[in-house]
Amino acid sequence: MSQNKIWLSSPHMGGTEQAYINEAFAANWIAPIGPQIDGFEQDLQNYFGDGVSVTALNSATAALHLGLILLGVQQGDEVICQSMTFAASANPILYLGATPIFVDSEIHTWNLCPETLEEAIIDRLSKGKKPKVIIAVHLYGVPYQVEAIQAIADKYNIPVLEDAASTLGSNYKGKKCGTFGTIGVVSFNGNKIITTSGGGAIVTHQKEMKEKALYYATQARDTAPHYQHSAIGYNYRMSNISAAIGRGQMEVLDTHIQARRAMQEFYKTVFKDIKGVTIFSVPNEDYYSNYWLSAITIQSELTNGGVTREILRIAFEDANIESRPLWKPMHLQPVFEKEAYYGGNVAETLFEQGLCLPSGSNITEEEKKRIQEVVEAVFNI
């Protein structure tokens, strides 16, 4: 009999989620409205601190879409987006008929390169097009260069839409990711550090922006006894049941973070004596990562035997262990390949060399042993 699959990042329940769900059922709040949503938003606001307001939605993609709308993006506008990210960071730009302008990463955090960002802005301005928004992403739980990116955004008066989908619990200089941009977005997808099965949220320092997000997320219903609409709205509100799951998950968030960080330490031990392998880590003590996904790069020419990313990935696959290449940069994707791109080959090289490793907070010691055995076999150690 084959061994059970070890997943890259599977849901991990804490045990109290069912009580919150039962509470919602008992009160018959089976709707995209109810006390669990209010409670979940308050839990998140308490966690983030800094006086933020939170709007819970049915996905982080919806949150990014509404974030662009709230920042005034319209058809024909240009939006700068980090190229190395998941497609959901960029797709909402096209929903609005706007144009994505992709920018390369820097090697220290794998996130948006400040120097290339400014080069892109200057070039777009020379062409008579001022970018409307900058989408900056925190990859795999590691914060981007917050101060450098914000300084450029302030210099050119362009708001930052902070994609913190994977960084709930990460921080930069003690301030939590999701609270740096004009608008922040977090995700509660099934593979994230906590989940509501599917869900996301908008985080903002402006209460009126929260209210506007809620307006758009509930079909843009005007205040009237009948159904009246003065704007195009969307069915983006989180359900009360999903929020109930989230309330239970919030109780184990810190535990899950520590478990993910322990997986990072495990991989440091596993790969410490293997030449050619580099573990993706924060650049210095200003950065604190939840290490949602541990990731490595493999320079095959430096390894014993010319081991590549694909050799290791396939070996894991044969052992029924899920691993995955890093995000394929957006400017290399068929759907975006004709869009403008600024930078070199940092993102492209990371994609070619990089691999995300099983990082779940519920990985057992026996599963860790299986992972290590595959690594030792592949690298002949």
Buried (B, 14 or more C-beta within 10 A) or exposed (E): EEEEEBBBBBBBBBEBBEEBBEBBEEEEBEEBBBBBBEBBBEBBBEBBEEEBBBBBBBBBBBBBBBBBBBBEBEEEBBBBBBBBBBEBBBBBBBBBEBBBBBBBBBEBBBBBBBEBBBBBBEEBEEEEBEBBBBBBBBBBBBBBBBEBBBEBBEEBEBBBBBBBBBBBBBBBEEBBBBBBBBBBBBBBBEBBBBBBBBBBBBBBBBEEBBEBBBBBBBBBBEEEEEEEEEEEBBEBBBBBBBBBBBBBBBBBBEEBBEBBBEBBEBBEEBBEEBEBBBBBBBEEEBBBBBBBBBBBBBBBEEBEEEBBBEBBBEBBEEBEBBBBBBBBBBBBBEEBEEBBBBBEEBBBBBBBBBBBBBBBBEBEEEBBEBBBEBBEEBBEE
